[in-house]
Amino acid sequence: MILTSGVVFTVACLGVASAQLTFVDNKVVTYPPYVAVKRGAYIVELEHSKAGPSTAAYAASFNSISDVWVSSQFSTLFNGLAVSTSDSISVEQLASVQGVKRVWPVRYHRLPYRMSTANITYPYLHQPTGVSRALHELGFNGKGIKVGIVDTGVDYTHPELGNCWKTTDCPWQYGADFIGDKFDSSSPNPIIIPNATPMDCDGHGTHVAGILSGQGPNVYGVAPGATYGMYRVFSCPVNGNVASTDDIILRGIEAAYQDGHDIISLSLGGGSWPEDPISVACSKLVKKGVVVVAANGNDGANGLYTAGTPAVGHGVIAVGSVDNWNITGAIAEFTTPQGSRSVLLSTPGSDRYPFIFEADVPVVAPMDRNGSALGCAGYAVSLSGKIAVIQRGVCSFAQKAAAAQTAGAIGVVVYNNMAGTLSPSVDGTVTVPVVAISQADGLAVVADIATGPSTVKAPNKLVGTFPASTGGQMSLFSSYGPSPELVIEPLLSAPGGNIWSTYPQRLGSYASLSGTSMATPYVSGTVALLKQARPELSVKEIRSVLANSAKPLRDVATGQMIHPYWSGSGLVNVYDAIKSRAMINPPELSINETTWGPVPGFDQLQALGSVRWAQRSVTIVNTDRNKGMDVWLESSVADSLSMYSVDGNIGVAPRTWPASSASVPPNTLPQIAATDSHVYVAAGQSKNITVIVVAPPGLRELEKWFYGGYLNFTLKWDQESTASNLFVPYAGYNGDYRAADVLSTPSSGLPALTDSNQVAIADVSKLVVSATNTALLLYRLDVPSRVVSATLVDAGGNTVGYLPFGYNEYNARNLPKGDNPLSGATVSDLVFTDKGSAHAIKVPAGKYHVHLAALRPLGDANNSKDYQTWDSVQYSIA
């Protein structure tokens, strides 16, 4: 294979004809600018062809090119290569090779989890999920099942994790390190030197391992008898970041598959599309008979469309998080003229500075320079040698702590400004311990301190237990679906908020973390118990049985069920899954295509007139070979969700309908009809029924509601008096999803041309752009879009080229509280003639305008009618 500046790219050694190099860009994936990618690193996806060259042959050929290096080959779960190039090689040149299907930039990944208050009440944690009964009543512990964990590694020397590595009877029989301790994502060329074993230097993987495999006495895992493998793919913490890349994660996943694991647990994520390389690999794992369990994400604060990859991969079990039922954690003892008060503490804002004070130290509740308890304005008084109690709000935890630290404080306690628990996060400038306490505790402590001199102490390992007011409810951080194709995500939920588990011994041996990262191994453990109990179940059947047996969650504010886009089928219950003698397929009804008009054949729906409806077939399978069963179908309604407020502006948390448990007009709720509401299914047989889902006609389509609910199946077997229940969630969009706008509403003021400071240009017609006077195109995606392009159009209507950063694929929704609140492109006198931004041309002086096009949901990228478009006012280029 030869590459020269004369653009000849010969691939005869691959067994294919030599090819003249053209700068092919229709095979190049370009991520939006806010996605962190590794410079000069790519995943080259190859076409699948039994008769074509092997992956190894492609690798040898790519390696023969000057300035191209193949770092990994993938042929089992993903057909392709990981390559690195010098700046002299363009991504279009890689894409031009015959047999290349697509070229993806290598993304950086960072772990999605958060510190939390602690919990060690495992017996109660395992009761609502059926784990306790499966372990102690049925005697299943995962023995004989192999579980691969792809994570930060594990402290296998921990006494509750076996204190062993690949020895006889050790739970850790598999695994490897793929990244080492020197990897730094801020470096242009991170160093990768894997260690001999996947020892954990962060803590996340050890915490995950305890949830799965903890042996007690402090941490009891869900499947303590299973055999485990740990595949370390994440770095040590560097400047607060624990990072990896696509290719490293793929290597870990492929190794876990090669080691023959029945289940692969992935507490990681990033992106939002099932087509990305990691999602593709996980989808292929499922087809090969491996159960893949993945975290749905921790972006719940940003509302809908926040489910991540690989959770959105086809057939993957995506997991949401519910809060734990009890909180047990470190406490501080405040002594004031009013007496003593024990207060539950969060985990510290930094592992480097634990909140430990063995003896009493002075504690104050100071006012800042503005006379506020918020501590944002700094302090005029000295806090030397004291701990400061500060109210949450207005400025960040780090700013509050830094101000108190500057005034001499030796510790900071931040109390919440609303109900619920929280965990502070501070940066490297803060070198004193920082913790958080509840609003109620904070107000009481401040009132006590006001009566006279006070002290506080927090001895090491002093703990206390308190009930959690949010136990069993969805964790606020848990991400919402749907996927970009309107598939229900997550599939189900499990305990993930305030979970106490093992931690590297050098970091304290135990810690409490919150995240769908914690809920994921919990579900992986339930799958191990289910596979041990029912080894005949296929991957597809395991998915159905677990989802059917989960318990839908109720919204305490509205009285309706929690929407499936947040909770999936509900809280996992493995005991019921093991004991189940039926299954319903599919396990969820994702409504992404609807019909407008009267519903034919259902008399009870004729009075509705023309409505938006969808028809689905549901199969009821009786797995009991000896008894027939009667099945009754009913339904329950979930909250409807909208991203928009009544005035049309986007909100952060989804708006719900109904807003309360008050009387609700029936036409504002979805309706269900079926060909048969009662059927009999003979032993070992199945029966199909047709279900009609009607979108709520009383909700305005302009408000862009997502409706949902549950099909509730009551099953009763012959000669038995006790019935059981199975559930199937349904959800859809109240409108024509294919016609849905993906760009923000006009009331947002976007899209818009702005100056370089993102200030809107009042009169675009007077704008004159040049090399020294550039502008910005800013826009916001409220719905994920497969393709977004921003092009320059001349006065004659001819497209000149793409703006810098003007072509992006697999775009996630812009998140108000995320790293990408807006998307944009540069408006200058340069454009690119290719999608990969490799070939720039200077634009002649004249009149031009910007044309923005964003592909609507489920649209055809090659059909211009499937795009939502916007055109700027004409302006000048000098």
PyMOL commands that set and color helices and strands:
alter all, ss='L'
color gray80, all
select helices_A, chain A and resi 12-14+55-63+91-95+122-125+131-136+159-161+204-213+246-258+277-287+300-302+397-406+439-449+505-507+516-533+539-549+564-567+574-579+603-608+666-668+701-703+737-739+746-748+764-766+864-866
alter helices_A, ss='H'
color red, helices_A
select strands_A, chain A and resi 8-9+19-20+37-46+68-74+80-85+100-110+114-115+146-151+172-177+227-232+243-245+263-266+291-295+317-323+326-336+339-344+357-364+387-391+411-415+434-437+455-458+463-467+492-497+499-502+510-514+582-585+589-591+595-597+611-622+629-637+640-644+650-657+671-674+678-681+686-694+705-717+724-733+752-754+768-769+775-779+785-794+799-811+823-827+830-832+840-842+846-855+867-871+875-877
alter strands_A, ss='S'
color yellow, strands_A
deselect
rebuild
show_as cartoon
